[in-house]
C-alpha cells in the first residue's frame, strides 16, 4: 500500500505572517502597558480634582492609591481567567473570542480617551477608571490566551516573534507617552493623544488578525489538521489504529498513537518543577511590589529643569524598564547561567529582594525612609539592573521548567508555570499596598 506525502508548507511571502504575528504580540499587552505608563496622568487628575471639589485642606489629602489598585485590578482578571481558560476556550470559538475581545478593548480605550475632556467628581472618576481597568484586562487575558493558542500552530520562530512583540508593547506605550508630552504643552491634549494611540493600534491588531487566515502560509498551518481532527476525534482508538495506513494513503494527517506512556498528573508534574514555579512567582512578586507603585514616585534632582522634570518618569522609569526587560528576555538565547540544576539559581532569584529597599531609598519626596540614592544616575542604574534581572530570570524559569519533565508533560508544565507567573504578579500587586504606605 502506498502513502501520499504530506504537502510541504508554502513560503511566508514578504514575511507578512511574521509581521502580523509580531503585531498581535504587541496588541496583547497594550492595555496593561498604556494604563501603567499613564500613572502620572491619573494621579495628577485625581489629586487636582479632589482639591477643587473639597474646601478643607484635610479632604484634599485623600490618597486613592491609584498605582496599587491599578496593578491589583489588572492582575486579578489575568489570574482568574488563567484558572478558567480551559472551560471558556472549549465553549467559545477562538475567532469570536479574539475579535470580540479586541472590540471591547477598543471601546474601553475610546471611553478612557473621551473622559480626558470630561470634568468628573474624583470618586466617580476613580471608580470608572478602576472598572475600565478591570474589564479591559479581563478581555486582555482572554485575548492573550487565545492568541497563544493560535501562534502555537505555527513553527517555533513565530512564537519567538509573538513574545518579542509583547516585549515591545511596553516600549511602544512609553514612547507614545513621551511623544504626547513633548508635542503638546497642554496636559489634557497630551493625554487625549496618548489614549487615541491604543485605539488606533487595537483596530490595527484586529485587522491583522482578520487578515491572517487569508494568507496562504497562515492558512496552511491554521487549517492543515482541522478536518481530519474532527474525523479522528469521533473514531475510537481501535478503529484509529486499524485505519492508520488508509488515512495516510489518502493524504490525511492524523494524531500519532500513544506510545503507552500516559501523561503524569498535575501534582506529579508540580513535584518536578516546584522550584521553578516558586522562582517565577518570586521574580514577578518582587517586580510588581515596587513597579510602578514606588518607581513612579522617584523624582529628578534637577527640579530647575522643567522640561526634564516632565519626562523624567517616562524616560527613567518606563522606557528604561521596558528596554532592559526586553534585553533580559533576549539574553537567554545567548547564554544561560546559572543552570537549571545549580543551587545558585534560587539564590539569584532571592537576591532580587534587595531591589525593594534600594528603590525605596531613591529620591522620593516626603519619604519616611532615608534617601541614599538621590541622583538620577543612581536611580537609572538600579532600574536597569532591576528590569534586566526580571526579564532574564523569568525567561530562564519558563525555559527550564519544561526541561525537567517528559515531553508529553511539557504542556502541563507550561500551564502550571503560567499560573504561578500570574500568581506572582497578583502577590506583588497586593504587596505594593503595604510598601506604598512605607514611603
Secondary structure, 3 states (H helix, E strand, C coil): CCCCCCCCCCCCHHHHHHHHHHHHHHHHCHHHHHHHHCHHHHHHHHHHHHHHHCCCCCHHHCCCCHHHHHHHHHHHHHHHHHHHHHHHHHHCCHHHHHHHHHHHHHHHHHHHHHHCCCCCCHHHHHHHHHHHHHHHHHHHHHHHHHHHHHHCCCCHHHHHHHHHHHHHHHHHHHHHHHHHHHHCCCHHHHHHHHHHHHHHHHHHHHHHHHHHCCCHHHHHHHHCCHHHHHHHHCCCHHHHHHCHHHHHHCCCCCCCCCCCCCCCCHHHHHHHHHHHHHHHHHHHHHHHHHCCCCHHHECCCCCCCHHHHHHHHHHHHHHHHHHHHHHHHHHCCCCCCCCCCCCHHHHHHHHHHHHHHHHHCECECCCCCCCCECCHHHHHHHHHHHHHHHHHHHHHHHHHHHHHCCHHHHHHHHHHHHHHHHHHHHHHHHHHHHHHHHC
